[in-house]
Amino acid sequence: MFWKKKAPPLGKGITVQHGVVANALTTEALISVLIRKNVCTREEIMDEIRRISEANRAQPARKD
């Protein structure tokens, strides 16, 4: 081969748990800003989450 496979940089990765926490905090921050600026209510957000969740449950599982 003309090139060698590079090893991943050490200390730069995150765990799945850190990724989940970061995602949850980001979502919480976005929701807080939308509510504080009176763009929508917490109830509207919860209704939309329920709607999306139900729509995803109604779809058959993908088989890749």
Secondary structure as GFF3:
##gff-version 3
##sequence-region A 1 64
A	DSSP	alpha_helix	16	36	.	.	.	ID=ss1
A	DSSP	alpha_helix	42	58	.	.	.	ID=ss2
###
